Amino acid sequence: KIFRISCENMIKKFPNLFLVYSFVNQGTLSLSIAISKNLTTKINAQEIIKQLIEKIGGRGGGQPHLAQLNNIALDQKDNIKQSIMKLLTLHN
């Protein structure tokens, strides 16, 4: 809950923010994507999470401005950045 609140505070403070935050939780990776609400017409955090699930596994969901992905295998950590960058390139 604290993590979600800090992401929400960041996207309120910075009007053009795309934030990816990841951490290890009980032996698996978790990550959140937070996007300033004014950017959600172009980039949707929930859609990015859905596409990441197809590529690297895990479970997740959320809203257009804030979404989370949990239970990612630790061996997928190198694929996360590459996958997100590819997805963002597709959105432009």
N, C-alpha and C positions, 0 to 999 in steps of 0.2 A: 504494500500500500504506500509506503514512504517513497519507494522508487517511482511509482506512478505519479504521485503528487509532485515530486521534483521535476519530472518530465513536463508536466502540465505548467508548472511555474516557469520553466525555461521557454516554452513556446509562447507563453504570454509576454515574457520580457523581450524576446527577440522576434521581430516581425517576419523575418525571412529565414527561419531556421529549419534545417533538416538534420535531425539528431538520431544517431544509432548508438545505443548503449548496450553493451553485452557484459555478462559476468558468468562465473561458474557457480552453479547452485546444485548441491547434492550430487556431484559427479557428472552433471550434464551442463551444457551451455544454455543460457537464456538470453534473449535480447528484446529490446524495445525500440520501436521507431516512433519518433515524435516529430510532427510537422506543424509549423505555424499554420493556423487555420486559413489564412489568406492564400496559402500555397496548395490547399487541398483540391482546388479546381483543376490543378495540373498533376499533382502527385497524391496518391491515396495510400496511406500506411497500411490499411486493412488489405488492400489488393496486393501490395508488395509482400506482406506476410503470407498470404495465400499462395503466391507464386514461389516464395522461399520454401514453404512446406513441400511443394512438389519437387523441388530441387535437392533439398538437404534433409528433409524429414522434420520431425517434431510436431508439436501441437500449438495452436495459437488462434488469435483473432483480435478483434478490437473495433475501433472506429476509424473514420478517414484521417483523423489528426493524431491518433495514438493507438498503436497496436503492439501486441507482444507475441513472442514465439518462445516456447519452452521445450524442454526435453530434447535438445539437439545433441547428437553424439559429439563427443569432444574431438574426434578425428575430422569433423566437418568445419572446424574453426577457420581453416585457410580458404575454404570455399565461400564463406559468408560474404566477405568483402567483394570478391569477384562477382558473385551472384547479384549483390545489391547494385554494384556499378553497372552491370549489364542491364538490369531492370530499369535503372534510372536513365540510361542511354535510350532505351526503348520508349520511355515516356516523353522524351524531348522531340 
